[in-house]
Amino acid sequence: MFNLNFSAKIKEAEEHVKQAEKYLKTSLTKWKPDIDSAIEEFDKACTCYRVAEKYEQCRDLSIRLAELQIQKGSTFFAAKSYEQAAQMTQQLQDLGTAAKYYDKAGQLYAEGGQRDSGAILYERCAPQFQQFDRAISIDFYLKGARLAEQEEKAFQAADLYEKAAMQVLRTGNFPKTTELLETVTKILAQIERFDRINRVILYRILLKLFNGDSVAARNILDQSCQYYPSFDQWEERDNIELLLDAFDQDDKDLISQRCQVKFYFLILFI
């Protein structure tokens, strides 16, 4: 049954749109449109449509609102409007288009100097697209990481690069995964976050092992023990050494046995 309150909200939205259109009109006595007033009215109309669950109207009007805000040089508010358009598009189950609107919002935040807001947006949105299209999720994590780097938020950047790596791993692109994990290791080392390095190094070792390169895996272990005392003293180091020995012996039964360590299951399914 149609909600009467929704009906009133829709009518209110339509009135705000009519008023906004009047502000945008020019005449012989009015040479310039009143964009500020039009923006205010369109914004009110968007709120009414959203409350009334008229997602398509809210989406379309949000995009128009964003265009006016860009025209005024208000990139931050334009980004907010594109975010709203994306949210409405998600309600309409059009995830591909929603991703494009979120991306546009992130770009506008960056253009306006609000790179921190852009990084937060990409980080928040990336998980929403993992099941729909993993490539979108990866792209968002990487864009967020780069913006975080520009803001000199190294730990946030490392975290986002690591999340991107885990998604890339699931696509089977092992070289790209390795590249991203190496980037994470370098960033964490630079900011001396050795408490987080251990897990990333283990990812790199396991990746080499299960990609058939036990020599490279052994090199990573030896170098990590040399450069990162936290890794050399890590309680899981012995288990890693035992697993490497099994691979060196090419003993499938022993490899299977030593992969049964609970810790590996926790790591591999993060």
Salt bridges, closest charged atoms under 4 A:
GLU12 OE1 - LYS9 NZ 3.52
GLU12 OE2 - HIS16 NE2 3.55
GLU15 OE2 - LYS18 NZ 3.95
GLU21 OE2 - ARG64 NH1 2.52
ASP36 OD1 - LYS72 NZ 3.29
GLU40 OE2 - LYS44 NZ 3.55
GLU41 OE1 - HIS16 ND1 2.70
GLU56 OE2 - ARG59 NH2 3.74
ASP60 OD1 - ARG59 NE 2.90
GLU83 OE1 - ARG124 NH2 2.67
ASP103 OD2 - LYS143 NZ 2.94
ASP116 OD1 - LYS153 NZ 2.99
GLU123 OE2 - LYS163 NZ 3.40
ASP139 OD2 - LYS143 NZ 3.06
GLU151 OE2 - ARG115 NE 3.07
ASP159 OD2 - LYS163 NZ 3.29
ASP159 OD1 - ARG196 NH2 3.38
GLU162 OE1 - ARG196 NH2 3.21
GLU162 OE2 - ARG199 NH2 2.70
GLU179 OE2 - LYS176 NZ 3.45
ASP195 OD2 - ARG193 NH2 2.96
ASP232 OD1 - ARG237 NE 3.08
GLU241 OE2 - ARG218 NH1 2.34
GLU241 OE1 - ARG237 NH1 3.51
ASP245 OD1 - ARG218 NH2 2.96
ASP248 OD2 - ARG218 NH2 2.70
